[in-house]
Amino acid sequence: MRLRLFATLRNLAGAKELEMEAPPTAGALLEELSRRWGKAFDDQLFDDERHLLPGVIVLVNGRHIAHLDGRETPLCDGDAVDLFPPLAGG
């Protein structure tokens, strides 16, 4: 599976793209990444109740998980996942 990270997530992970074995679901991937890269990374994704923060975008093969099965969206080793934190602009 190819994982591409954007904005502040790149800095926190120290990489913009990774090849990795796909966990079973998008939610499992997010939890794995939070464990791997710690609280600062986790705080970019989840609120205190482990819900995704508004504005977090997770794309699986170009489709937002909100339009698939949410955090239960299945992942396969051939998938491409793009992960964006909440973004602000001006």
N, C-alpha and C positions, 0 to 999 in steps of 0.2 A: 504494500500500500504506500502511496506517496502522500505525505502530509506537507502542506504549505502553510506557513504561519505569516501573519501580517501585523503591521504596526507594532505596538508595545510587546506583543507576544514574541516577536522575533528577538527582541532584545533580551527578554526574560529567559528564553530558551537557548539563546546563543546560536541560533541557526534559522535560516529562512525556509529550508526544505529538508525533509528527512524521508528516508525509505525505512519502513518498519513493517513488522508482521501485523496484520489487521486484527484488532480485538473483535469480539462478536457484534458489538453495536456501537453507534456513535456515542451514546452515553458512557459506555465502558471506556472508549477512547479518551473522552474528556476527563474521566476520573483518573485514568492511568497517567495522563499528561500532568494533571494537578499533583499527583503523588511524586512524579519524576522531578518537576520543577518548582514545587513548593508553594507557600502561601501567597507570594506576590502574583504568581501565575494564576492560582486558584481564585484570587480576588478579582481578576480580570474576567472571570467566567461565571461565577456562582454567587448568589446571595447567601445569607445565613441559613436558609432552609434548603440549600442545594438546588434551587431553581436557577436556570440560566438567566443571567442579567438581561434586561431589555437591550436590544441592539447587538447582542452576540449573534454572529452569523456563522453557521456551520453548513458548508456546501459539500455534498457527496456527488461526485461526478457532475458538478455544475448545478445541482438542484438543492435548494434549501431544505434542511431536515424538517422544517415546519410544514412543508408540502409533501413530505414522505411520512415516515412513522415517528417523527420526533426523535427523542433520545433512543428509542427502540429501533431506529433505522439500522438494518443489518449492514455490515461491512465485509468486504472480501479483499484478498490480497491484491487484486488488480485495480482497486478503487483509487481515486484521487480525492483527497479531502482538503478543503481550504477552510481555515479558521481565522475569523476576524473578531477582535474584541469590540466592545462598544466604541464607536468613533464620534469625535466631536469636531466640528469645523467652524469656520467663521469667515 
